[in-house]
Amino acid sequence: MEATILKLKEQIISALNLEDITPNDIDNNAPLFGEGLGLDSIDALEITLILEKEYGIRFANPAEAKPVFYSIATLAEYVCKNKK
């Protein structure tokens, strides 16, 4: 799971052009949206694209994605269980 966490951090930093942020700067359990990393709904779409392209994961219902997108740790756990 640690490898998945690192890969997700790198993919998010790259896709969202988060300059001046390294994987070590992102707390695995901090919220991605709001007070944590401060991402927004456009960023959520980018993360959704990463999950679809890299891991074959699609969400039929956007509401089911909300808890998955809470933090890097919740994303990585979901990817490990559901990647195609």
C-alpha positions in Angstrom: 0.0 0.0 0.0 2.9 2.4 0.6 3.9 2.1 -3.0 0.4 3.0 -4.1 0.3 6.0 -1.7 3.5 7.3 -3.2 2.4 6.8 -6.7 -0.9 8.5 -6.1 0.8 11.5 -4.5 3.1 11.8 -7.5 0.2 11.4 -10.0 -1.8 14.1 -8.2 1.1 16.5 -7.9 1.8 16.1 -11.6 -1.8 16.2 -12.9 -2.8 19.2 -10.7 0.5 21.1 -11.4 1.1 21.5 -7.6 4.4 23.3 -7.8 6.5 23.5 -4.7 4.8 20.4 -3.2 6.6 17.1 -2.8 5.0 13.7 -1.9 6.5 14.2 1.6 4.5 17.4 2.0 1.2 15.6 1.7 0.0 14.0 4.9 -1.5 10.5 4.1 -4.5 11.2 6.4 -5.1 14.9 5.9 -8.2 15.9 3.9 -7.6 16.5 0.2 -10.3 19.1 0.0 -11.0 22.1 2.2 -8.6 22.7 5.1 -6.2 19.9 4.1 -4.5 20.1 0.7 -7.1 22.6 -0.4 -8.3 21.0 -3.6 -11.6 21.8 -5.3 -14.2 20.2 -7.6 -12.0 20.6 -10.7 -9.2 18.8 -8.9 -11.6 16.0 -8.0 -12.3 15.6 -11.8 -8.6 15.3 -12.4 -8.2 12.7 -9.7 -11.2 10.8 -11.2 -9.4 10.8 -14.5 -6.3 9.4 -12.9 -8.3 6.6 -11.3 -10.0 5.8 -14.6 -6.9 5.9 -16.8 -4.3 4.3 -14.4 -6.4 1.9 -12.4 -9.6 1.2 -14.4 -11.8 2.5 -11.6 -15.0 4.3 -12.4 -17.7 5.6 -10.1 -21.2 5.1 -11.3 -22.6 7.3 -8.5 -20.6 10.4 -7.6 -21.9 10.2 -4.0 -20.0 6.9 -3.5 -16.7 8.7 -4.4 -16.9 11.3 -1.7 -15.6 9.1 1.2 -12.9 7.6 -1.1 -11.6 11.1 -2.0 -11.2 12.1 1.7 -7.4 11.6 1.9 -4.5 9.9 0.1 -4.9 7.0 2.5 -8.5 6.4 1.7 -7.8 6.8 -2.0 -4.9 4.3 -1.9 -7.0 1.8 0.1 -9.8 2.0 -2.5 -7.3 1.6 -5.4 -5.7 -1.4 -3.8 -9.1 -3.1 -3.4 -10.6 -2.1 -6.7 -7.9 -1.6 -9.4 -8.5 -3.6 -12.6 
